[in-house]
């Protein structure tokens, strides 16, 4: 089961800014890991999904591209396969991005986290 969900934005002036996380009290992710996530997407500047492993955490992240510079980050335990969550993360990311105005997405985070935790969209094997 996923450990948490983080909404992060990059700003040229202030750098990385965590806009929201769920569950708030349980997430322990350091700034170095957040910079690794930023760097992972920075090279291509293309919107899309990427994953990495840092210590005992697997991370799958959706990046909006340079037009918005938002990162939707799903933290998994080391035994979970990030590929199993890619489609689900892309789906909930679109919902979050459509509800950025007036921070409407904040109230949705618990249900979106529950949705992706209970029903990861596993990719079909060819």
VMD Tcl script that draws the C-alpha trace (Angstrom):
set ca {
  {0.00 0.00 0.00}
  {1.33 3.48 -0.84}
  {2.81 5.53 1.98}
  {1.69 8.94 0.81}
  {0.99 11.52 -1.85}
  {2.82 14.83 -2.29}
  {1.96 17.79 -4.51}
  {5.10 19.79 -5.29}
  {5.71 22.84 -7.45}
  {8.98 24.27 -8.68}
  {9.54 28.00 -8.72}
  {12.71 29.58 -10.17}
  {12.89 32.04 -7.28}
  {12.10 29.91 -4.25}
  {12.88 26.42 -5.56}
  {10.87 23.42 -4.43}
  {7.58 24.15 -2.70}
  {5.44 21.38 -1.20}
  {1.87 22.50 -1.78}
  {0.21 19.56 0.00}
  {0.76 16.06 1.27}
  {-1.40 13.22 2.48}
  {-1.31 11.85 5.09}
  {0.40 14.92 6.50}
  {1.66 13.52 9.77}
  {3.24 10.36 8.39}
  {5.36 11.57 5.47}
  {9.05 11.95 6.04}
  {10.82 12.88 2.82}
  {13.93 15.01 2.78}
  {14.82 17.89 0.49}
  {17.55 15.81 -1.18}
  {14.99 13.27 -2.35}
  {12.73 16.06 -3.60}
  {15.67 17.49 -5.56}
  {16.29 14.01 -7.03}
  {12.69 13.97 -8.25}
  {13.06 17.46 -9.71}
  {16.33 16.50 -11.44}
  {14.78 13.34 -12.87}
  {12.31 15.44 -14.85}
  {14.45 18.55 -15.36}
  {16.60 17.08 -18.12}
  {13.78 16.37 -20.58}
  {11.34 19.05 -19.38}
  {8.65 16.78 -20.84}
  {5.40 16.01 -19.08}
  {5.09 12.42 -17.97}
  {5.71 9.63 -15.49}
  {9.02 8.58 -13.98}
  {10.09 6.43 -11.06}
  {13.07 6.02 -8.78}
  {14.11 4.23 -5.61}
  {15.66 6.08 -2.68}
  {16.58 3.94 0.31}
  {13.52 1.94 1.32}
  {11.07 4.03 -0.70}
  {9.94 3.53 -4.28}
  {8.68 6.72 -5.86}
  {6.50 7.22 -8.90}
  {6.00 10.78 -10.04}
  {3.96 12.63 -12.63}
  {5.39 15.88 -13.96}
  {3.19 18.41 -15.75}
  {5.97 19.89 -17.87}
  {7.44 23.38 -17.81}
  {4.14 25.14 -18.47}
  {2.92 24.38 -14.92}
  {5.96 22.83 -13.16}
  {3.87 20.65 -10.83}
  {4.98 17.25 -9.58}
  {2.47 14.72 -8.23}
  {4.49 12.24 -6.19}
  {3.34 8.85 -4.89}
  {5.52 7.27 -2.21}
  {5.51 3.47 -2.12}
  {7.23 0.94 0.08}
  {10.24 -0.80 -1.42}
  {8.31 -4.00 -2.27}
  {5.76 -2.23 -4.47}
  {6.33 -1.89 -8.20}
  {6.00 1.75 -9.35}
  {4.77 0.60 -12.78}
  {1.63 -0.79 -11.12}
  {0.66 2.74 -10.11}
  {1.55 4.74 -13.23}
  {-1.88 4.75 -14.87}
  {-3.68 5.48 -11.61}
  {-1.27 8.29 -10.77}
  {-1.81 9.85 -14.17}
  {-5.58 9.73 -13.63}
  {-5.56 11.33 -10.19}
  {-2.97 13.88 -11.33}
  {-5.39 15.14 -13.97}
  {-8.10 15.55 -11.32}
  {-5.70 17.45 -9.04}
  {-4.53 19.72 -11.85}
  {-8.08 20.56 -12.89}
  {-8.80 21.62 -9.31}
  {-5.76 23.79 -8.53}
  {-7.80 26.98 -8.61}
  {-8.64 28.09 -5.07}
  {-6.91 24.91 -3.81}
  {-10.05 22.83 -4.40}
  {-7.88 19.71 -4.75}
  {-6.91 19.82 -1.05}
  {-10.22 18.35 0.12}
  {-9.94 15.65 -2.56}
  {-6.56 14.28 -1.46}
  {-7.90 11.71 1.05}
  {-10.29 10.15 -1.46}
  {-7.78 10.29 -4.33}
  {-5.14 8.63 -2.15}
  {-7.65 5.96 -1.13}
  {-8.60 5.43 -4.79}
  {-5.05 4.84 -5.97}
  {-4.17 2.78 -2.88}
  {-7.08 0.39 -3.26}
  {-7.20 0.19 -7.05}
  {-3.82 0.60 -8.71}
  {-4.20 0.40 -12.46}
  {-1.76 -2.31 -13.40}
  {-0.30 -2.08 -16.88}
  {-1.19 -4.85 -19.23}
  {1.73 -7.11 -20.03}
  {2.37 -7.54 -23.75}
}
mol new
graphics top color blue
foreach p $ca { graphics top sphere $p radius 0.5 }
foreach p [lrange $ca 0 end-1] q [lrange $ca 1 end] { graphics top cylinder $p $q radius 0.2 }
display resetview
